[in-house]
Amino acid sequence: MKKLFTSFSFLLIICACSTSEHPPDSFIVIGHRGASAYAPEHTIASYEMAAQLGADYIEIDLQMTKDGKLAAMHDQTVDRTTNRSGAVQSFTLEELKQLDAGSWFNRKHPGYADPAYSRLKVPSLEEIFQHFGSRVNYYIETKSPDLYPGMEDELLRLLREYGLIGSKKDNARVIIQSFSSKSLKRIHRNEPDIPLIQLISYKEKAVLTDQDIKKLQKYAAGIGPNYNMIDEEYVKKARANGLLVHPYTINKLNEMEEGVSWGITGAFTDFSDTLTEVISNHAGRE
């Protein structure tokens, strides 16, 4: 694919658009770490681009800093996506903000490199909320919550402070996911109307038992399985029992078309533009 934008500054000029709100069971395109195929993951530039490319939600992975702030980063360490090394929790937020969060992308993806990316910083969750407000939808993951006591409380505090928790209808603006059922149940006890997605990593062909479903229905709105281990039967059983199905991560065109035909209700992708087009074409054939 050709390069979509020539500079981050251009993105900031055109960022006035808004992602639309969705009822809980409509198909949603989830920008995996933003638009991570085209821009450095978990940066404002990546989130902006995801919104421009049609993502209904931007995915934000959370880690916690030494001083208890929530920062957007997939890994527990800064090694892969910055110019330093070490655990995220060994840095204060101020120290984390000094790191270069974009040059690694330019080296790894020269076809999409932009000199402006070398100036990108690791954003805190609060900075993301300040930047986007209510003009995008957020799909937030509590990562390694056992490592970060109080992570859920801080997340809910910020959601409340920035007016992102409201009526049940408005809560479609925020979805929270985690591999930790304990973390999700903690959130559910405090804010039962926020849709929660239980992430699942299958090592072999996925099976969803009746017992699994009963447990999930007590706190989760749906499931987020790894796409390469599910099939149509799995999706149909989940949907028949009222569970949303948001698999990760679908980047191949044929898999996007396949998943949509199975009835998945959303998907994580590095290519929001491609998945948006698939959904549009599918709707046109119905």
For each residue, the residues with C-beta under 8 A, 3 or more apart:
1: 4
2:
3: 6 38 111 112
4: 1 38 49 53 273
5: 8 10 11 38 49 52 114
6: 3 10 114
7: 10 11 114 116
8: 5 11 12 39 45 114 116 117 120
9: 12 13 116
10: 5 6 7 13 14
11: 5 7 8 14 15 45 48 49 52
12: 8 9 15 48
13: 9 10
14: 10 11 17 52
15: 11 12 48 51 52
16:
17: 14 51 52 135
18: 51 135 136
19: 51 55 56 57 58 135 136 137
20: 56
21: 137 170 172 173
22: 26 28 56 137 172
23: 26 169 172
24: 172 195 221 244
25: 244 265
26: 22 23 265
27: 260 264 265 266 279
28: 22 56 57 137 246 265 266
29: 54 55 56 57 266 267 269 272 275 276 279
30: 55 56 57 58 59 139 246 266 267 268 269
31: 34 35 36 46 47 50 51 53 55 57 58 59 269 272
32: 36 59 248 249 268 269 270
33: 36 41 42 46 59 61 74 270
34: 31 39 41 42 43 45 46 47 48 49 50 58 59
35: 31 38 39 46 47 49 50 52 53 55 270 272
36: 31 32 33 39 40 41 42 46 270
37: 112 251 270 271
38: 3 4 5 35 46 49 53 112
39: 8 34 35 36 43 45 46 49 105 112 114 117
40: 36 43 45 46 81 101 102 104 105 117 120
41: 33 34 36 46 74 81 105
42: 33 34 36 46 60 61 72 73 74 81 101 122 123
43: 34 39 40 46 47 72 101 102 117 120 121 122 123
44: 47 48 120 123 127 128 131
45: 8 11 34 39 40 48 49 102 116 117 120
46: 31 33 34 35 36 38 39 40 41 42 43 49 50
47: 31 34 35 43 44 50 51 58 60 128 132 136
48: 11 12 15 34 44 45 51 52
49: 4 5 11 34 35 38 39 45 46 52 53
50: 31 34 35 46 47 53 55 58 272
51: 15 17 18 19 31 47 48 55 58 136
52: 5 11 14 15 17 35 48 49
53: 4 31 35 38 49 50 271 272 273 276
54: 29 272 273 275 276
55: 19 29 30 31 35 50 51 58 272 276
56: 19 20 22 28 29 30 137 266
57: 19 28 29 30 31 136 137 138 139 175 266
58: 19 30 31 34 47 50 51 55 132 136 137 138 139
59: 30 31 32 33 34 139 140 141 268
60: 42 47 72 125 128 138 139 140 141
61: 33 42 72 73 74 141 143
62: 70 71 72 73 125 140 141 142 143 151 155
63: 70 71 72 73 75 76 88 89 143 144 148
64: 68 69 70 71 88 89 147 148 150 151 154
65: 68 69 70 71 88 89 91 92 93 96
66: 89 90 91 92 95
67: 92 93
68: 64 65 150 154
69: 64 65 92 93 124 125 126 154
70: 62 63 64 65 124 125 126 151 154 155 158
71: 62 63 64 65 88 93 96 122 123 124 125
72: 42 43 60 61 62 63 122 123 124 125 128
73: 42 61 62 63 78 81 88 122
74: 33 41 42 61 81 143
75: 63 78 79 80 81 88
76: 63 87 88 89 143 144 147
77: 80 85 86 87 88
78: 73 75 81 82 84 85 86 87 88 91 96 99 122
79: 75 82 84 85 86
80: 75 77 104
81: 40 41 42 73 74 75 78 101 104 105
82: 78 79 99 100 101 104 122
83: 99 100 103 104
84: 78 79 99
85: 77 78 79
86: 77 78 79 90 91
87: 76 77 78 90 91
88: 63 64 65 71 73 75 76 77 78 91 96
89: 63 64 65 66 76 147 148
90: 66 86 87
91: 65 66 78 86 87 88 95 96
92: 65 66 67 69 95 96
93: 65 67 69 71 96 97 124
94: 97 98
95: 66 91 92 98 99
96: 65 71 78 88 91 92 93 99 122
97: 93 94 121 122
98: 94 95
99: 78 82 83 84 95 96 121 122
100: 82 83 103 104 118 119 120
101: 40 42 43 81 82 120 121 122
102: 40 43 45 105 106 116 117 118 119 120
103: 83 100 106 107 117 118
104: 40 80 81 82 83 100 107 108
105: 39 40 41 81 102 108 109 112 113 117
106: 102 103 109 110 113 114 115 117 118
107: 103 104 110 113
108: 104 105
109: 105 106 112 113
110: 106 107 113
111: 3
112: 3 37 38 39 105 109
113: 105 106 107 109 110 117
114: 5 6 7 8 39 106 117
115: 106 118
116: 7 8 9 45 102 119 120
117: 8 39 40 43 45 102 103 105 106 113 114 120
118: 100 102 103 106 115
119: 100 102 116
120: 8 40 43 44 45 100 101 102 116 117
121: 43 97 99 101
122: 42 43 71 72 73 78 82 96 97 99 101
123: 42 43 44 71 72 127 128 131
124: 69 70 71 72 93 127 128
125: 60 62 69 70 71 72 128 129 140 155 158
126: 69 70 129 130 158 162
127: 44 123 124 130 131
128: 44 47 60 72 123 124 125 131 132 138
129: 125 126 132 133 158 162 164
130: 126 127 133 162
131: 44 123 127 128
132: 47 58 128 129 135 136
133: 129 130 162
134: 163 164 173
135: 17 18 19 132
136: 18 19 47 51 57 58 132
137: 19 21 22 28 56 57 58 172 173 174 175
138: 57 58 60 128 164 173 174 175
139: 30 57 58 59 60 174 175 176 177
140: 59 60 62 125 155 174 175 176 177
141: 59 60 61 62 176 177 178 199
142: 62 145 151 152 155 176 177 178 180 183 184 187
143: 61 62 63 74 76 178
144: 63 76 147 148
145: 142 148 151 152 178 180 182 183
146: 180 182
147: 64 76 89 144
148: 63 64 89 144 145 151
149:
150: 64 68 153 154
151: 62 64 70 142 145 148 154 155 183
152: 142 145 155 156 183 186 187 190
153: 150 156 157 190
154: 64 68 69 70 150 151 157 158
155: 62 70 125 140 142 151 152 158 159 176 187
156: 152 153 159 160 165 187 190 191
157: 153 154 160 161
158: 70 125 126 129 154 155 161 162
159: 155 156 162 164 165 174 191
160: 156 157 163 164 165
161: 157 158
162: 126 129 130 133 158 159
163: 134 160 166
164: 129 134 138 159 160 173 174
165: 156 159 160 170 171 174 191 193 194
166: 163 169 170 171
167: 170 171 193
168: 171 193
169: 23 166 172
170: 21 165 166 167 173
171: 165 166 167 168 174 193 194 195
172: 21 22 23 24 137 169 175 195
173: 21 134 137 138 164 170
174: 137 138 139 140 159 164 165 171 194 195
175: 57 137 138 139 140 172 194 195 196 197 221
176: 139 140 141 142 155 184 187 194 195 196 197
177: 139 140 141 142 184 196 197 198 199 224 246
178: 141 142 143 145 181 183 184 196 198 199
179: 199 200 201
180: 142 145 146 183 184
181: 178 184 185 198 219
182: 145 146 185 186
183: 142 145 151 152 178 180 186 187
184: 142 176 177 178 180 181 187 188 196 198 219 220
185: 181 182 188 189 219
186: 152 182 183 189 190
187: 142 152 155 156 176 183 184 190 191 194 196
188: 184 185 191 192 194 196 219
189: 185 186 192
190: 152 153 156 186 187
191: 156 159 165 187 188 194
192: 188 189
193: 165 167 168 171
194: 165 171 174 175 176 187 188 191
195: 24 171 172 174 175 176 221 222 244
196: 175 176 177 178 184 187 188 219 220 221
197: 175 176 177 220 221 222 223 224 244 246
198: 177 178 181 184 216 220 222 223 224
199: 141 177 178 179 223 224 225 248
200: 179 206 223 224 225 226
201: 179 225 226
202: 205 206 225 226 229 230
203: 229
204: 229
205: 202 229 231
206: 200 202 225 229 230 231 234
207: 234
208: 212 213 223 234 237 238
209: 212 213
210: 213 214
211: 214 215
212: 208 209 215 216
213: 208 209 210 216 217 237 238 241 243
214: 210 211 217 218
215: 211 212 218
216: 198 212 213 219 220 223 243
217: 213 214 220 241 242 243
218: 214 215
219: 181 184 185 188 196 216
220: 184 196 197 198 216 217 223 243
221: 24 175 195 196 197 243 244
222: 195 197 198 238 243 244 245 246 265
223: 197 198 199 200 208 216 220 238 243 244 245 246
224: 177 197 198 199 200 246 247 248 268
225: 199 200 201 202 206 229 230 234 245 247 248
226: 200 201 202 229 230 247 248
227: 230 247 248 249 250 255 259 267
228:
229: 202 203 204 205 206 225 226
230: 202 206 225 226 227 234 235 245 247
231: 205 206 234 235 262
232: 235 236 261 262 263
233: 236 237
234: 206 207 208 225 230 231 237 238
235: 230 231 232 238 239 245 259 262 263 264
236: 232 233 239 240 262 263
237: 208 213 233 234 240 241
238: 208 213 222 223 234 235 241 243 244 245
239: 235 236 242 243 245 263 265
240: 236 237
241: 213 217 237 238
242: 217 239
243: 213 216 217 220 221 222 223 238 239
244: 24 25 195 197 221 222 223 238 265 266
245: 222 223 225 230 235 238 239 263 264 265 266
246: 28 30 177 197 222 223 224 264 265 266 267 268
247: 224 225 226 227 230 250 259 264 267 268
248: 32 199 224 225 226 227 267 268
249: 32 227 267 268 269 270
250: 227 247 255 256 259 267 268 269 275
251: 37 255 269 270 271
252: 255 256
253: 256 257 274 278
254: 257 258
255: 227 250 251 252 258 259
256: 250 252 253 259 260 267 269 274 275 278
257: 253 254 260 261 278 282
258: 254 255 261 262
259: 227 235 247 250 255 256 262 264 267
260: 27 256 257 263 264 278 279 282
261: 232 257 258 282
262: 231 232 235 236 258 259
263: 232 235 236 239 245 260
264: 27 235 245 246 247 259 260 267
265: 25 26 27 28 222 239 244 245 246
266: 27 28 29 30 56 57 244 245 246
267: 29 30 227 246 247 248 249 250 256 259 264 275
268: 30 32 59 224 246 247 248 249 250
269: 29 30 31 32 249 250 251 256 272 274 275
270: 32 33 35 36 37 249 251
271: 37 53 251 274 275
272: 29 31 35 50 53 54 55 269 275 276
273: 4 53 54 276 277
274: 253 256 269 271 277 278
275: 29 54 250 256 267 269 271 272 278 279
276: 29 53 54 55 272 273 279 280
277: 273 274 280 281
278: 253 256 257 260 274 275 281 282
279: 27 29 260 275 276 282 283
280: 276 277 283 284
281: 277 278 284 285
282: 257 260 261 278 279 285 286
283: 279 280 286
284: 280 281
285: 281 282
286: 282 283
